[in-house]
C-alpha cells in the first residue's frame, strides 16, 4: 500500500513538473490558416525563415523594420526585381549578402540539402510561382519530416482573393500582426476608393484594354493576362481585358491578328530594369522617368501595335512588371484606374500612395519609375 501511494505521488510530481511547459507552449503557440487552407501551428514567432520565393522579402519589408535578420535561406529570384532594388537593400542591410542561397529561380534549382542546412523555424512558399509550391510534395514532405512547417502565401495567381490573407499570414508568422493589420487597412481603404466609385455608377462603359506582359522583350507576340494575375486589375478598374475572352488561365499568348481585330482603346505594357532584360520597357528602381518613357515609345512603334487606336490616341502606358506578384500591387490598381477612366479617378495619385508606403511601411523605400505615360 505504501509503495503504491509513493508511486502515485511520484507520478503526480512528474505530471506537475511537465504541465507548466506544456501549458506555456499552448499559451504562446500561434495557430492560423494559410491561403492554401491548411491549419498551421508555430511554437512562437519565427526567427529563422526559409523563403521559397526571394521576392517575398518585399512583402516582409512592409511589416518588419529589419526583415533580413529573419531570413536564414532563400531562392535567388529577389535579384530579378532589379539590381538597383537589390543594391538599395544591400545599402541598408549589408547582411543580405550573407543569406544562404538554396536555389536560383524555379523549383528545379531548389536544393533541399541546403534548405535543411539553414535550420529554419518555418518555410514560406508561394502557392505557385518562381520556387517550390503547393504541388512540391517531396520537398514539403522532407521539410515537415525535419520538423519545419511550410506556410503558403499568394500574390500572383489570385491577387484579389489572396493578397490581404497572405499579409495576415506573414504577420502571424513573424509576430507582427499589428503592422500587418495596419497595412491591410491602408490597402483596403485605397482599393475601396476605386471600387466604390465604379459601383456607384448607374452604367459604365468599359474600354477595351490590352495589357502586354514583358512588352517587346521577346520575339513572339504577345504575352497577356487572361483570367487572373494583372488582368483582374483591369476589370476591377472598369475596363475590359481583351485577354480574358481567349485565355482561360492567368497568363497566355494573344496573336497579333486577334489584337488588331479587338483594336483596344488602352494599351499597357509591363517592363523591368535593364539589368534584368536588355530589351523591352525600362522600368523599376533607379530608372529615370524619361528613359522609361523613351523605351515605351519605342515598344509601341512596333508593326501592328503602332496602328492600334490606343497608340494613335496616345492612350498607351507602362507599369513595373513585378506588380503581378507583390502586395504593393495597389500602385498598379491606381495607375490602371486613372488610365482607363481619367475623369472618374482624376484625384487619385499613385505617387502619393507610394510616398505614404515609403514613409509608413517599407523598410527600404521604393525609388525609381514604376508607372509611366507619354508626356
Secondary structure, 3 states (H helix, E strand, C coil): CHHHHHHHHHHHHHHHHHHHHHHHHHHHCEEEECCCCCEEEECCCCCCEEECCCCHHHHHHCCCCCHHHHEEEEEHHHHHHCHHHHHHHHHHCHHHHHCEEEECCCHHHCCHHHHHHCCCCEEEEECCCCCCCCCCHHHHHHHHHCCCEEEEECCCCCHHHHHHHHHHHHHHHHCCHHHHHHHHHHHHHHHHHHHHHHHHCCCCCCCEEEEECCCCCCCCCCEEECCCCCHHHHHHCCCEECCCCCCCCCEEECCHHHHHHHCCCEEEEEEECCCCCCCCCECEECCCHHHHHHHHHHHCCCCCHHHCHHHHCCCEEEEEHHHHHCCCCHHHHHHHHHHHCCCCCCCCCHHHHHHHHHHHCCCCCCCEECEEECC
